[in-house]
Amino acid sequence: MGYFELIIACIFVNNILLAQFLGQCPFMGTSKKMETAVGMAMAVIFVLVMAGTITWLIYTYVLVEFNLVYLRTIAFIVVIASLVQFVEMFLKKSIPALYAGLGIFLPLITTNCAVMGVCVLNIDKEYTFLQSLVASLFYAIGFGLALILFAGLRERILLARVPKPLQDTSIALITAGMISLSFFAFQGMV
Amino acid sequence: MPKTIVQEFTKGLWEEVPPFKLVLGLCPVLGVTTSMENGLGMGIATTFVLFGSNFLVSLLRSIIPQKVRIACFIIIIASFVTIVELLMQAYAYPLYLKLGVFIPLIVVNCIVLGRAEAFAYKNKVSYSIADGLGIGIGFTMSLGALGAVRELLGNGSVTLWGDMSYNLLSTFPSYQPFSFMVQAPGAFICLGLMLCLINAVGD
């Protein structure tokens, strides 16, 4: 598969939120306001690229090498959790402006299954190093795109009169279904 | 008022049933419920992890230091997830392949971490086990129900057990299977409508 197809597949066809259903908690949780959605999208792009490449390196050069593949789940979650912690400390010291922007979203990323999910998918699909890097970056961009689109719609829904049982999460899920339907149209592209 | 063990168990079945009352852990709810069997399999795997992690976290709650508790919880949960992964590879390989990436992702399921943090870290072992099992069984029922609805509407039939299945066409001969329901957008819309129904009934 060429890189162009890979990029289209990662952003649209296999969109991490709308087609693979990973990272639903931040999708529902941080999409009520545009500002928080943008913050979360940036934080995910930042962490996912690093996590995707580092876990690939660890899997290939440590776990496979020493025949420890069964430790994958534990190894990955430890890597992701410490990476998030490290990034947080690093940003706080060196780029305070970016830290202030991402701030509260960084710790949340540890339990964002989109990050863990992409790391596992990169391994399951047997991507090379460069493919993993590209896939991680563009899955993250797809995540940001869907999250920001969704946040825009949810801000509009706030102004509408929604029947009581449908309020909040229920109408949000149905809206997400509609966006998912439009992304579904990309299915034939790759 | 302190609750009894039975109350801690039963609250997971309706009062706080995930994902309807406790909107957490939506990824597997949406991702694996294309059929009832997948939904129940995922639910049982999650229940096992919840039971194990609640038990161990509660047992070790006086040893785990406050400051690094989240990291400790994650390691405990990851260990149980690895056990489930290996067990499923040995005894339920076809199901393991179908659930795919969602089995390792139980590690980052907010329900499991949420119960460890909100309940097991503060309560006795017996209560924590009751809580874990209750929430787990509630989650399994929700996944099973959502899977059954989607499979029934999407394929026109639902596999109950082994070769036993119920075919909607036998009751309504003119029913047209609505394959949208077993695909991605159907997951969101079906869950949204079920949530709406539960809210309406709850009121």
Contacts between the chains, C-beta under 8 A, distances in Angstrom:
chain1	res1	chain2	res2	distance
A	18	B	184	6.5
A	18	B	185	7.9
A	19	B	184	5.1
A	20	B	31	7.1
A	21	B	26	7.6
A	21	B	27	5.3
A	21	B	30	4.1
A	21	B	31	3.8
A	21	B	184	7.3
A	21	B	187	6.8
A	22	B	27	5.6
A	22	B	31	7.5
A	22	B	101	7.8
A	22	B	105	7.3
A	23	B	27	7.0
A	24	B	26	3.6
A	24	B	27	4.8
A	24	B	29	7.9
A	24	B	30	6.4
A	25	B	24	6.7
A	25	B	25	7.6
A	25	B	26	6.5
A	25	B	27	7.5
A	25	B	110	5.4
A	27	B	26	8.0
A	28	B	23	6.8
A	28	B	26	6.6
A	70	B	82	6.7
A	70	B	85	7.8
A	70	B	86	6.6
A	71	B	82	7.2
A	72	B	104	7.1
A	73	B	78	5.4
A	73	B	81	5.3
A	73	B	82	5.3
A	73	B	85	6.6
A	73	B	104	4.6
A	73	B	107	5.8
A	74	B	75	7.0
A	74	B	78	4.3
A	74	B	79	6.6
A	74	B	82	6.1
A	76	B	104	7.6
A	77	B	74	5.6
A	77	B	78	5.1
A	77	B	107	5.1
A	77	B	108	7.2
A	78	B	74	7.7
A	78	B	75	7.3
A	78	B	78	7.7
A	81	B	71	6.3
A	81	B	74	6.1
A	110	B	70	7.9
A	110	B	74	7.7
A	110	B	108	7.7
A	111	B	108	4.9
A	111	B	110	6.0
A	111	B	113	6.1
A	112	B	108	7.0
A	113	B	27	5.1
A	113	B	105	4.9
A	113	B	108	4.4
A	113	B	109	7.4
A	115	B	108	8.0
A	116	B	104	7.2
A	116	B	105	6.0
A	116	B	107	6.7
A	116	B	108	5.0
A	117	B	27	7.8
A	117	B	101	5.7
A	117	B	105	5.8
A	120	B	101	5.2
A	120	B	104	5.3
A	120	B	105	7.3
A	121	B	101	6.0
A	124	B	100	7.4
A	124	B	101	6.7
A	164	B	199	7.5
A	164	B	203	7.4
A	165	B	196	4.7
A	165	B	197	7.5
A	165	B	199	4.0
A	165	B	200	3.9
A	165	B	203	7.0
A	166	B	192	7.9
A	166	B	196	4.9
A	166	B	199	7.7
A	167	B	199	7.8
A	169	B	23	5.2
A	169	B	192	7.7
A	169	B	195	6.0
A	170	B	192	5.0
A	170	B	193	7.6
A	170	B	195	4.3
A	170	B	196	4.4
A	170	B	199	6.5
A	171	B	192	7.0
A	172	B	192	7.5
A	173	B	188	5.0
A	173	B	189	7.2
A	173	B	191	5.3
A	173	B	192	3.2
A	173	B	195	6.6
A	174	B	188	6.8
A	174	B	189	5.4
A	174	B	192	3.9
A	174	B	193	7.1
A	176	B	188	4.5
A	176	B	192	7.8
A	177	B	185	4.7
A	177	B	186	7.2
A	177	B	187	7.5
A	177	B	188	3.3
A	177	B	189	3.7
A	177	B	192	6.5
A	178	B	185	7.4
A	178	B	189	7.9
A	180	B	184	5.2
A	180	B	185	4.1
A	180	B	187	8.0
A	180	B	188	5.6
A	181	B	185	4.1
A	184	B	183	7.0
A	184	B	184	6.4
A	184	B	185	5.8
